[in-house]
């Protein structure tokens, strides 16, 4: 059964992607934060953050113990995500400096940073996979039709140069636009709530 354009939009809506993954990551942070005191050295911090990364990678409610075999894999993911957040510097080193300087508050801050990066990465991959799967099922006319539908419903989300494009040209970049759709939609929903 082929997914419809509306079905795709529902499957990448912020409530289904961004909000859900953020809630799950925050629940993992709360459970980990309550279990452990503030780490006193960088190695302990890395182990705890790797355990948090493991917990966030599991389905909700799954409490599978952290296997030692996954330590290096999760530690690399943790360091990469923290480095991306801190502008390319060694992630765990900067994170440990924050924990040392701020104590429990810094520990929670570092866990929140990791959780936010995890939710963002998971959202990005999920949305890309769903958009790509949908886009591959369409022929040329289906892609043009999807671009027409997007223009009709969401032209205000598009940059001015994209709004002026005809549907054929928009169809060539629509997958990239759809990758960003949940973020744009959430930003607009939040700003709309703030205006009320």
Secondary structure, 3 states (H helix, E strand, C coil): CCCCHHHHHHHCCCCCCHHHHHHHHHHHHHHHHHHCCCCCCHHHHHHHHHHHHHHHHCCCCCCCCCCHHHHHHHHHHHHHHHHHHCCCCCHHHHHHHHHHHHCHHHHHHHHHHHHHHHHHHHHHHHHHHHHHHHHHHCCHHHHHHHHHHHHHHHHHHCCHHHHCCCHHHHHHHHHHHHHHHHHHHHHHHHHHHHHC
